[in-house]
Amino acid sequence: MAELGGTEIQAHIAKRFAAVEDDADAVRKLGIDIATKLCEDLISAGAPSLHFYTMNTSAPTLEIIRNLENAQ
Protein backbone atom coordinates (compact mmCIF):
# COMPACT_ATOMS: atom_id res chain seq x y z
CA MET A 1 0.00 0.00 0.00
CA ALA A 2 2.82 2.38 0.86
CA GLU A 3 4.42 1.68 -2.49
CA LEU A 4 1.21 2.52 -4.35
CA GLY A 5 1.06 5.86 -2.57
CA GLY A 6 4.74 6.60 -3.10
CA THR A 7 5.40 6.58 0.64
CA GLU A 8 8.76 5.39 1.88
CA ILE A 9 8.66 2.98 4.80
CA GLN A 10 11.09 4.04 7.51
CA ALA A 11 14.20 1.85 7.64
CA HIS A 12 13.68 0.69 11.23
CA ILE A 13 10.15 -0.49 10.39
CA ALA A 14 11.23 -2.17 7.14
CA LYS A 15 13.96 -3.97 9.10
CA ARG A 16 11.41 -5.30 11.61
CA PHE A 17 9.21 -6.62 8.81
CA ALA A 18 12.19 -8.14 6.98
CA ALA A 19 13.02 -10.12 10.12
CA VAL A 20 9.61 -11.87 10.02
CA GLU A 21 8.79 -11.78 6.31
CA ASP A 22 8.58 -15.58 6.03
CA ASP A 23 5.98 -15.86 8.80
CA ALA A 24 2.59 -14.46 7.72
CA ASP A 25 1.20 -14.52 11.28
CA ALA A 26 4.22 -12.63 12.61
CA VAL A 27 3.92 -10.05 9.80
CA ARG A 28 0.24 -9.55 10.64
CA LYS A 29 0.93 -9.21 14.37
CA LEU A 30 3.78 -6.77 13.78
CA GLY A 31 1.58 -4.64 11.52
CA ILE A 32 -1.15 -4.55 14.15
CA ASP A 33 1.37 -3.67 16.88
CA ILE A 34 2.90 -0.85 14.83
CA ALA A 35 -0.52 0.52 13.81
CA THR A 36 -1.73 0.39 17.42
CA LYS A 37 1.31 2.38 18.57
CA LEU A 38 0.81 4.95 15.81
CA CYS A 39 -2.85 5.33 16.83
CA GLU A 40 -1.88 5.73 20.49
CA ASP A 41 0.59 8.46 19.50
CA LEU A 42 -2.05 10.26 17.43
CA ILE A 43 -4.60 10.12 20.25
CA SER A 44 -2.00 11.35 22.77
CA ALA A 45 -1.18 14.24 20.44
CA GLY A 46 -4.85 15.28 20.44
CA ALA A 47 -6.21 13.77 17.24
CA PRO A 48 -10.00 14.14 17.51
CA SER A 49 -10.66 10.85 15.72
CA LEU A 50 -9.12 8.11 13.61
CA HIS A 51 -10.17 6.82 10.21
CA PHE A 52 -9.23 3.36 8.96
CA TYR A 53 -9.21 2.05 5.40
CA THR A 54 -9.85 -1.65 5.90
CA MET A 55 -9.54 -2.71 2.25
CA ASN A 56 -12.30 -5.27 2.91
CA THR A 57 -10.26 -6.86 5.69
CA SER A 58 -11.71 -5.55 8.93
CA ALA A 59 -10.27 -8.13 11.36
CA PRO A 60 -6.89 -6.39 11.84
CA THR A 61 -8.64 -3.05 12.35
CA LEU A 62 -10.88 -4.59 14.98
CA GLU A 63 -7.78 -5.89 16.76
CA ILE A 64 -6.25 -2.41 16.72
CA ILE A 65 -9.45 -0.95 18.18
CA ARG A 66 -9.49 -3.62 20.90
CA ASN A 67 -5.85 -2.87 21.70
CA LEU A 68 -6.67 0.82 22.01
CA GLU A 69 -9.67 0.09 24.25
CA ASN A 70 -7.54 -2.13 26.50
CA ALA A 71 -4.85 0.56 26.76
CA GLN A 72 -7.25 3.04 28.35
mmCIF file as gemmi writes it, N, C-alpha and C atoms, coordinates in Angstrom:
data_model
loop_
_atom_site.group_PDB
_atom_site.id
_atom_site.type_symbol
_atom_site.label_atom_id
_atom_site.label_alt_id
_atom_site.label_comp_id
_atom_site.label_asym_id
_atom_site.label_entity_id
_atom_site.label_seq_id
_atom_site.pdbx_PDB_ins_code
_atom_site.Cartn_x
_atom_site.Cartn_y
_atom_site.Cartn_z
_atom_site.occupancy
_atom_site.B_iso_or_equiv
_atom_site.pdbx_formal_charge
_atom_site.auth_seq_id
_atom_site.auth_asym_id
_atom_site.pdbx_PDB_model_num
ATOM 1 N N . MET Axp A 1 ? 0.831 -1.188 0 1 0 ? 1 A 1
ATOM 2 C CA . MET Axp A 1 ? 0 0 0 1 0 ? 1 A 1
ATOM 3 C C . MET Axp A 1 ? 0.877 1.253 0 1 0 ? 1 A 1
ATOM 4 N N . ALA Axp A 2 ? 1.915 1.231 0.815 1 0 ? 2 A 1
ATOM 5 C CA . ALA Axp A 2 ? 2.816 2.384 0.856 1 0 ? 2 A 1
ATOM 6 C C . ALA Axp A 2 ? 3.443 2.629 -0.512 1 0 ? 2 A 1
ATOM 7 N N . GLU Axp A 3 ? 3.813 1.553 -1.176 1 0 ? 3 A 1
ATOM 8 C CA . GLU Axp A 3 ? 4.424 1.679 -2.493 1 0 ? 3 A 1
ATOM 9 C C . GLU Axp A 3 ? 3.469 2.326 -3.491 1 0 ? 3 A 1
ATOM 10 N N . LEU Axp A 4 ? 2.2 1.931 -3.441 1 0 ? 4 A 1
ATOM 11 C CA . LEU Axp A 4 ? 1.211 2.519 -4.346 1 0 ? 4 A 1
ATOM 12 C C . LEU Axp A 4 ? 1.065 4.014 -4.133 1 0 ? 4 A 1
ATOM 13 N N . GLY Axp A 5 ? 1.19 4.44 -2.882 1 0 ? 5 A 1
ATOM 14 C CA . GLY Axp A 5 ? 1.057 5.862 -2.566 1 0 ? 5 A 1
ATOM 15 C C . GLY Axp A 5 ? 2.362 6.632 -2.66 1 0 ? 5 A 1
ATOM 16 N N . GLY Axp A 6 ? 3.449 5.938 -2.988 1 0 ? 6 A 1
ATOM 17 C CA . GLY Axp A 6 ? 4.74 6.601 -3.102 1 0 ? 6 A 1
ATOM 18 C C . GLY Axp A 6 ? 5.328 6.988 -1.75 1 0 ? 6 A 1
ATOM 19 N N . THR Axp A 7 ? 4.916 6.291 -0.701 1 0 ? 7 A 1
ATOM 20 C CA . THR Axp A 7 ? 5.399 6.584 0.636 1 0 ? 7 A 1
ATOM 21 C C . THR Axp A 7 ? 6.541 5.639 0.99 1 0 ? 7 A 1
ATOM 22 N N . GLU Axp A 8 ? 7.623 6.204 1.47 1 0 ? 8 A 1
ATOM 23 C CA . GLU Axp A 8 ? 8.761 5.393 1.875 1 0 ? 8 A 1
ATOM 24 C C . GLU Axp A 8 ? 8.517 4.852 3.287 1 0 ? 8 A 1
ATOM 25 N N . ILE Axp A 9 ? 8.766 3.578 3.471 1 0 ? 9 A 1
ATOM 26 C CA . ILE Axp A 9 ? 8.662 2.977 4.799 1 0 ? 9 A 1
ATOM 27 C C . ILE Axp A 9 ? 9.978 3.239 5.521 1 0 ? 9 A 1
ATOM 28 N N . GLN Axp A 10 ? 9.884 3.726 6.737 1 0 ? 10 A 1
ATOM 29 C CA . GLN Axp A 10 ? 11.091 4.038 7.508 1 0 ? 10 A 1
ATOM 30 C C . GLN Axp A 10 ? 11.944 2.782 7.667 1 0 ? 10 A 1
ATOM 31 N N . ALA Axp A 11 ? 13.251 2.962 7.625 1 0 ? 11 A 1
ATOM 32 C CA . ALA Axp A 11 ? 14.196 1.847 7.637 1 0 ? 11 A 1
ATOM 33 C C . ALA Axp A 11 ? 14.014 0.948 8.859 1 0 ? 11 A 1
ATOM 34 N N . HIS Axp A 12 ? 13.796 1.53 10.031 1 0 ? 12 A 1
ATOM 35 C CA . HIS Axp A 12 ? 13.678 0.688 11.23 1 0 ? 12 A 1
ATOM 36 C C . HIS Axp A 12 ? 12.415 -0.177 11.183 1 0 ? 12 A 1
ATOM 37 N N . ILE Axp A 13 ? 11.375 0.306 10.541 1 0 ? 13 A 1
ATOM 38 C CA . ILE Axp A 13 ? 10.148 -0.487 10.392 1 0 ? 13 A 1
ATOM 39 C C . ILE Axp A 13 ? 10.358 -1.567 9.329 1 0 ? 13 A 1
ATOM 40 N N . ALA Axp A 14 ? 10.955 -1.194 8.215 1 0 ? 14 A 1
ATOM 41 C CA . ALA Axp A 14 ? 11.227 -2.174 7.145 1 0 ? 14 A 1
ATOM 42 C C . ALA Axp A 14 ? 12.108 -3.305 7.681 1 0 ? 14 A 1
ATOM 43 N N . LYS Axp A 15 ? 13.067 -2.971 8.529 1 0 ? 15 A 1
ATOM 44 C CA . LYS Axp A 15 ? 13.957 -3.974 9.097 1 0 ? 15 A 1
ATOM 45 C C . LYS Axp A 15 ? 13.182 -4.957 9.979 1 0 ? 15 A 1
ATOM 46 N N . ARG Axp A 16 ? 12.229 -4.436 10.752 1 0 ? 16 A 1
ATOM 47 C CA . ARG Axp A 16 ? 11.413 -5.3 11.607 1 0 ? 16 A 1
ATOM 48 C C . ARG Axp A 16 ? 10.566 -6.262 10.767 1 0 ? 16 A 1
ATOM 49 N N . PHE Axp A 17 ? 9.995 -5.748 9.686 1 0 ? 17 A 1
ATOM 50 C CA . PHE Axp A 17 ? 9.208 -6.618 8.807 1 0 ? 17 A 1
ATOM 51 C C . PHE Axp A 17 ? 10.099 -7.631 8.084 1 0 ? 17 A 1
ATOM 52 N N . ALA Axp A 18 ? 11.283 -7.229 7.671 1 0 ? 18 A 1
ATOM 53 C CA . ALA Axp A 18 ? 12.19 -8.141 6.985 1 0 ? 18 A 1
ATOM 54 C C . ALA Axp A 18 ? 12.565 -9.321 7.883 1 0 ? 18 A 1
ATOM 55 N N . ALA Axp A 19 ? 12.636 -9.068 9.172 1 0 ? 19 A 1
ATOM 56 C CA . ALA Axp A 19 ? 13.016 -10.122 10.12 1 0 ? 19 A 1
ATOM 57 C C . ALA Axp A 19 ? 11.953 -11.215 10.239 1 0 ? 19 A 1
ATOM 58 N N . VAL Axp A 20 ? 10.711 -10.903 9.884 1 0 ? 20 A 1
ATOM 59 C CA . VAL Axp A 20 ? 9.614 -11.874 10.02 1 0 ? 20 A 1
ATOM 60 C C . VAL Axp A 20 ? 8.903 -12.158 8.699 1 0 ? 20 A 1
ATOM 61 N N . GLU Axp A 21 ? 9.47 -11.732 7.6 1 0 ? 21 A 1
ATOM 62 C CA . GLU Axp A 21 ? 8.785 -11.783 6.31 1 0 ? 21 A 1
ATOM 63 C C . GLU Axp A 21 ? 8.344 -13.177 5.879 1 0 ? 21 A 1
ATOM 64 N N . ASP Axp A 22 ? 8.957 -14.214 6.41 1 0 ? 22 A 1
ATOM 65 C CA . ASP Axp A 22 ? 8.579 -15.577 6.028 1 0 ? 22 A 1
ATOM 66 C C . ASP Axp A 22 ? 7.496 -16.169 6.919 1 0 ? 22 A 1
ATOM 67 N N . ASP Axp A 23 ? 6.997 -15.391 7.856 1 0 ? 23 A 1
ATOM 68 C CA . ASP Axp A 23 ? 5.976 -15.86 8.801 1 0 ? 23 A 1
ATOM 69 C C . ASP Axp A 23 ? 4.77 -14.917 8.721 1 0 ? 23 A 1
ATOM 70 N N . ALA Axp A 24 ? 3.759 -15.322 7.969 1 0 ? 24 A 1
ATOM 71 C CA . ALA Axp A 24 ? 2.592 -14.461 7.723 1 0 ? 24 A 1
ATOM 72 C C . ALA Axp A 24 ? 1.919 -14.016 9.024 1 0 ? 24 A 1
ATOM 73 N N . ASP Axp A 25 ? 1.828 -14.902 10.006 1 0 ? 25 A 1
ATOM 74 C CA . ASP Axp A 25 ? 1.202 -14.523 11.281 1 0 ? 25 A 1
ATOM 75 C C . ASP Axp A 25 ? 2.026 -13.466 12.009 1 0 ? 25 A 1
ATOM 76 N N . ALA Axp A 26 ? 3.344 -13.608 11.956 1 0 ? 26 A 1
ATOM 77 C CA . ALA Axp A 26 ? 4.217 -12.629 12.608 1 0 ? 26 A 1
ATOM 78 C C . ALA Axp A 26 ? 4.148 -11.277 11.896 1 0 ? 26 A 1
ATOM 79 N N . VAL Axp A 27 ? 4.059 -11.299 10.569 1 0 ? 27 A 1
ATOM 80 C CA . VAL Axp A 27 ? 3.923 -10.053 9.798 1 0 ? 27 A 1
ATOM 81 C C . VAL Axp A 27 ? 2.626 -9.356 10.187 1 0 ? 27 A 1
ATOM 82 N N . ARG Axp A 28 ? 1.548 -10.106 10.273 1 0 ? 28 A 1
ATOM 83 C CA . ARG Axp A 28 ? 0.238 -9.552 10.64 1 0 ? 28 A 1
ATOM 84 C C . ARG Axp A 28 ? 0.282 -8.947 12.042 1 0 ? 28 A 1
ATOM 85 N N . LYS Axp A 29 ? 0.843 -9.693 12.994 1 0 ? 29 A 1
ATOM 86 C CA . LYS Axp A 29 ? 0.926 -9.211 14.372 1 0 ? 29 A 1
ATOM 87 C C . LYS Axp A 29 ? 1.782 -7.947 14.464 1 0 ? 29 A 1
ATOM 88 N N . LEU Axp A 30 ? 2.906 -7.944 13.765 1 0 ? 30 A 1
ATOM 89 C CA . LEU Axp A 30 ? 3.777 -6.769 13.778 1 0 ? 30 A 1
ATOM 90 C C . LEU Axp A 30 ? 3.05 -5.555 13.204 1 0 ? 30 A 1
ATOM 91 N N . GLY Axp A 31 ? 2.339 -5.748 12.106 1 0 ? 31 A 1
ATOM 92 C CA . GLY Axp A 31 ? 1.581 -4.645 11.515 1 0 ? 31 A 1
ATOM 93 C C . GLY Axp A 31 ? 0.549 -4.092 12.477 1 0 ? 31 A 1
ATOM 94 N N . ILE Axp A 32 ? -0.143 -4.975 13.172 1 0 ? 32 A 1
ATOM 95 C CA . ILE Axp A 32 ? -1.149 -4.548 14.148 1 0 ? 32 A 1
ATOM 96 C C . ILE Axp A 32 ? -0.479 -3.812 15.307 1 0 ? 32 A 1
ATOM 97 N N . ASP Axp A 33 ? 0.652 -4.324 15.776 1 0 ? 33 A 1
ATOM 98 C CA . ASP Axp A 33 ? 1.366 -3.667 16.879 1 0 ? 33 A 1
ATOM 99 C C . ASP Axp A 33 ? 1.84 -2.267 16.485 1 0 ? 33 A 1
ATOM 100 N N . ILE Axp A 34 ? 2.407 -2.142 15.296 1 0 ? 34 A 1
ATOM 101 C CA . ILE Axp A 34 ? 2.896 -0.845 14.827 1 0 ? 34 A 1
ATOM 102 C C . ILE Axp A 34 ? 1.727 0.127 14.642 1 0 ? 34 A 1
ATOM 103 N N . ALA Axp A 35 ? 0.648 -0.34 14.031 1 0 ? 35 A 1
ATOM 104 C CA . ALA Axp A 35 ? -0.52 0.523 13.809 1 0 ? 35 A 1
ATOM 105 C C . ALA Axp A 35 ? -1.138 0.952 15.136 1 0 ? 35 A 1
ATOM 106 N N . THR Axp A 36 ? -1.188 0.035 16.101 1 0 ? 36 A 1
ATOM 107 C CA . THR Axp A 36 ? -1.729 0.386 17.423 1 0 ? 36 A 1
ATOM 108 C C . THR Axp A 36 ? -0.894 1.489 18.049 1 0 ? 36 A 1
ATOM 109 N N . LYS Axp A 37 ? 0.43 1.362 17.996 1 0 ? 37 A 1
ATOM 110 C CA . LYS Axp A 37 ? 1.315 2.376 18.574 1 0 ? 37 A 1
ATOM 111 C C . LYS Axp A 37 ? 1.128 3.717 17.875 1 0 ? 37 A 1
ATOM 112 N N . LEU Axp A 38 ? 1.021 3.704 16.553 1 0 ? 38 A 1
ATOM 113 C CA . LEU Axp A 38 ? 0.807 4.951 15.813 1 0 ? 38 A 1
ATOM 114 C C . LEU Axp A 38 ? -0.512 5.613 16.228 1 0 ? 38 A 1
ATOM 115 N N . CYS Axp A 39 ? -1.556 4.803 16.397 1 0 ? 39 A 1
ATOM 116 C CA . CYS Axp A 39 ? -2.85 5.332 16.83 1 0 ? 39 A 1
ATOM 117 C C . CYS Axp A 39 ? -2.755 5.925 18.239 1 0 ? 39 A 1
ATOM 118 N N . GLU Axp A 40 ? -2.06 5.222 19.124 1 0 ? 40 A 1
ATOM 119 C CA . GLU Axp A 40 ? -1.879 5.732 20.489 1 0 ? 40 A 1
ATOM 120 C C . GLU Axp A 40 ? -1.162 7.081 20.465 1 0 ? 40 A 1
ATOM 121 N N . ASP Axp A 41 ? -0.145 7.189 19.624 1 0 ? 41 A 1
ATOM 122 C CA . ASP Axp A 41 ? 0.586 8.456 19.502 1 0 ? 41 A 1
ATOM 123 C C . ASP Axp A 41 ? -0.31 9.57 18.975 1 0 ? 41 A 1
ATOM 124 N N . LEU Axp A 42 ? -1.134 9.261 17.986 1 0 ? 42 A 1
ATOM 125 C CA . LEU Axp A 42 ? -2.053 10.259 17.434 1 0 ? 42 A 1
ATOM 126 C C . LEU Axp A 42 ? -3.069 10.719 18.473 1 0 ? 42 A 1
ATOM 127 N N . ILE Axp A 43 ? -3.624 9.781 19.218 1 0 ? 43 A 1
ATOM 128 C CA . ILE Axp A 43 ? -4.598 10.12 20.254 1 0 ? 43 A 1
ATOM 129 C C . ILE Axp A 43 ? -3.938 10.968 21.331 1 0 ? 43 A 1
ATOM 130 N N . SER Axp A 44 ? -2.731 10.585 21.749 1 0 ? 44 A 1
ATOM 131 C CA . SER Axp A 44 ? -1.996 11.35 22.766 1 0 ? 44 A 1
ATOM 132 C C . SER Axp A 44 ? -1.69 12.764 22.301 1 0 ? 44 A 1
ATOM 133 N N . ALA Axp A 45 ? -1.494 12.915 20.997 1 0 ? 45 A 1
ATOM 134 C CA . ALA Axp A 45 ? -1.184 14.237 20.439 1 0 ? 45 A 1
ATOM 135 C C . ALA Axp A 45 ? -2.433 15.083 20.224 1 0 ? 45 A 1
ATOM 136 N N . GLY Axp A 46 ? -3.617 14.495 20.53 1 0 ? 46 A 1
ATOM 137 C CA . GLY Axp A 46 ? -4.848 15.277 20.44 1 0 ? 46 A 1
ATOM 138 C C . GLY Axp A 46 ? -5.678 15.059 19.195 1 0 ? 46 A 1
ATOM 139 N N . ALA Axp A 47 ? -5.387 14.032 18.426 1 0 ? 47 A 1
ATOM 140 C CA . ALA Axp A 47 ? -6.213 13.772 17.24 1 0 ? 47 A 1
ATOM 141 C C . ALA Axp A 47 ? -7.658 13.558 17.687 1 0 ? 47 A 1
ATOM 142 N N . PRO Axp A 48 ? -8.607 14.252 17.066 1 0 ? 48 A 1
ATOM 143 C CA . PRO Axp A 48 ? -9.998 14.144 17.512 1 0 ? 48 A 1
ATOM 144 C C . PRO Axp A 48 ? -10.652 12.811 17.144 1 0 ? 48 A 1
ATOM 145 N N . SER Axp A 49 ? -10.103 12.135 16.136 1 0 ? 49 A 1
ATOM 146 C CA . SER Axp A 49 ? -10.661 10.853 15.721 1 0 ? 49 A 1
ATOM 147 C C . SER Axp A 49 ? -9.658 10.153 14.816 1 0 ? 49 A 1
ATOM 148 N N . LEU Axp A 50 ? -9.951 8.898 14.523 1 0 ? 50 A 1
ATOM 149 C CA . LEU Axp A 50 ? -9.121 8.114 13.615 1 0 ? 50 A 1
ATOM 150 C C . LEU Axp A 50 ? -10.007 7.564 12.502 1 0 ? 50 A 1
ATOM 151 N N . HIS Axp A 51 ? -9.436 7.387 11.332 1 0 ? 51 A 1
ATOM 152 C CA . HIS Axp A 51 ? -10.165 6.817 10.205 1 0 ? 51 A 1
ATOM 153 C C . HIS Axp A 51 ? -9.325 5.68 9.646 1 0 ? 51 A 1
ATOM 154 N N . PHE Axp A 52 ? -9.947 4.527 9.454 1 0 ? 52 A 1
ATOM 155 C CA . PHE Axp A 52 ? -9.232 3.359 8.957 1 0 ? 52 A 1
ATOM 156 C C . PHE Axp A 52 ? -9.762 2.972 7.584 1 0 ? 52 A 1
ATOM 157 N N . TYR Axp A 53 ? -8.861 2.666 6.676 1 0 ? 53 A 1
ATOM 158 C CA . TYR Axp A 53 ? -9.208 2.051 5.403 1 0 ? 53 A 1
ATOM 159 C C . TYR Axp A 53 ? -8.955 0.561 5.583 1 0 ? 53 A 1
ATOM 160 N N . THR Axp A 54 ? -9.998 -0.234 5.603 1 0 ? 54 A 1
ATOM 161 C CA . THR Axp A 54 ? -9.846 -1.653 5.898 1 0 ? 54 A 1
ATOM 162 C C . THR Axp A 54 ? -9.555 -2.494 4.671 1 0 ? 54 A 1
ATOM 163 N N . MET Axp A 55 ? -9.787 -1.973 3.501 1 0 ? 55 A 1
ATOM 164 C CA . MET Axp A 55 ? -9.541 -2.708 2.255 1 0 ? 55 A 1
ATOM 165 C C . MET Axp A 55 ? -10.243 -4.069 2.288 1 0 ? 55 A 1
ATOM 166 N N . ASN Axp A 56 ? -11.469 -4.067 2.808 1 0 ? 56 A 1
ATOM 167 C CA . ASN Axp A 56 ? -12.303 -5.271 2.909 1 0 ? 56 A 1
ATOM 168 C C . ASN Axp A 56 ? -11.701 -6.362 3.798 1 0 ? 56 A 1
ATOM 169 N N . THR Axp A 57 ? -10.858 -5.947 4.715 1 0 ? 57 A 1
ATOM 170 C CA . THR Axp A 57 ? -10.263 -6.862 5.687 1 0 ? 57 A 1
ATOM 171 C C . THR Axp A 57 ? -10.342 -6.189 7.049 1 0 ? 57 A 1
ATOM 172 N N . SER Axp A 58 ? -11.484 -6.307 7.699 1 0 ? 58 A 1
ATOM 173 C CA . SER Axp A 58 ? -11.709 -5.549 8.926 1 0 ? 58 A 1
ATOM 174 C C . SER Axp A 58 ? -11.111 -6.181 10.177 1 0 ? 58 A 1
ATOM 175 N N . ALA Axp A 59 ? -10.759 -7.457 10.152 1 0 ? 59 A 1
ATOM 176 C CA . ALA Axp A 59 ? -10.271 -8.131 11.364 1 0 ? 59 A 1
ATOM 177 C C . ALA Axp A 59 ? -9.049 -7.445 11.984 1 0 ? 59 A 1
ATOM 178 N N . PRO Axp A 60 ? -8.025 -7.077 11.216 1 0 ? 60 A 1
ATOM 179 C CA . PRO Axp A 60 ? -6.888 -6.395 11.842 1 0 ? 60 A 1
ATOM 180 C C . PRO Axp A 60 ? -7.283 -5.046 12.466 1 0 ? 60 A 1
ATOM 181 N N . THR Axp A 61 ? -8.178 -4.327 11.811 1 0 ? 61 A 1
ATOM 182 C CA . THR Axp A 61 ? -8.636 -3.054 12.351 1 0 ? 61 A 1
ATOM 183 C C . THR Axp A 61 ? -9.379 -3.257 13.659 1 0 ? 61 A 1
ATOM 184 N N . LEU Axp A 62 ? -10.188 -4.291 13.73 1 0 ? 62 A 1
ATOM 185 C CA . LEU Axp A 62 ? -10.885 -4.59 14.981 1 0 ? 62 A 1
ATOM 186 C C . LEU Axp A 62 ? -9.89 -4.92 16.088 1 0 ? 62 A 1
ATOM 187 N N . GLU Axp A 63 ? -8.813 -5.607 15.759 1 0 ? 63 A 1
ATOM 188 C CA . GLU Axp A 63 ? -7.778 -5.895 16.76 1 0 ? 63 A 1
ATOM 189 C C . GLU Axp A 63 ? -7.109 -4.613 17.241 1 0 ? 63 A 1
ATOM 190 N N . ILE Axp A 64 ? -6.844 -3.697 16.336 1 0 ? 64 A 1
ATOM 191 C CA . ILE Axp A 64 ? -6.252 -2.415 16.717 1 0 ? 64 A 1
ATOM 192 C C . ILE Axp A 64 ? -7.189 -1.675 17.66 1 0 ? 64 A 1
ATOM 193 N N . ILE Axp A 65 ? -8.466 -1.638 17.331 1 0 ? 65 A 1
ATOM 194 C CA . ILE Axp A 65 ? -9.449 -0.952 18.182 1 0 ? 65 A 1
ATOM 195 C C . ILE Axp A 65 ? -9.507 -1.607 19.556 1 0 ? 65 A 1
ATOM 196 N N . ARG Axp A 66 ? -9.505 -2.929 19.61 1 0 ? 66 A 1
ATOM 197 C CA . ARG Axp A 66 ? -9.493 -3.621 20.904 1 0 ? 66 A 1
ATOM 198 C C . ARG Axp A 66 ? -8.241 -3.285 21.699 1 0 ? 66 A 1
ATOM 199 N N . ASN Axp A 67 ? -7.102 -3.241 21.017 1 0 ? 67 A 1
ATOM 200 C CA . ASN Axp A 67 ? -5.854 -2.871 21.695 1 0 ? 67 A 1
ATOM 201 C C . ASN Axp A 67 ? -5.945 -1.474 22.289 1 0 ? 67 A 1
ATOM 202 N N . LEU Axp A 68 ? -6.541 -0.552 21.535 1 0 ? 68 A 1
ATOM 203 C CA . LEU Axp A 68 ? -6.668 0.825 22.009 1 0 ? 68 A 1
ATOM 204 C C . LEU Axp A 68 ? -7.632 0.889 23.194 1 0 ? 68 A 1
ATOM 205 N N . GLU Axp A 69 ? -8.71 0.123 23.141 1 0 ? 69 A 1
ATOM 206 C CA . GLU Axp A 69 ? -9.669 0.089 24.252 1 0 ? 69 A 1
ATOM 207 C C . GLU Axp A 69 ? -9.02 -0.474 25.507 1 0 ? 69 A 1
ATOM 208 N N . ASN Axp A 70 ? -8.196 -1.508 25.348 1 0 ? 70 A 1
ATOM 209 C CA . ASN Axp A 70 ? -7.544 -2.134 26.496 1 0 ? 70 A 1
ATOM 210 C C . ASN Axp A 70 ? -6.45 -1.256 27.082 1 0 ? 70 A 1
ATOM 211 N N . ALA Axp A 71 ? -5.925 -0.323 26.285 1 0 ? 71 A 1
ATOM 212 C CA . ALA Axp A 71 ? -4.853 0.561 26.756 1 0 ? 71 A 1
ATOM 213 C C . ALA Axp A 71 ? -5.385 1.685 27.637 1 0 ? 71 A 1
ATOM 214 N N . GLN Axp A 72 ? -6.685 1.914 27.586 1 0 ? 72 A 1
ATOM 215 C CA . GLN Axp A 72 ? -7.254 3.037 28.354 1 0 ? 72 A 1
ATOM 216 C C . GLN Axp A 72 ? -7.419 2.696 29.791 1 0 ? 72 A 1
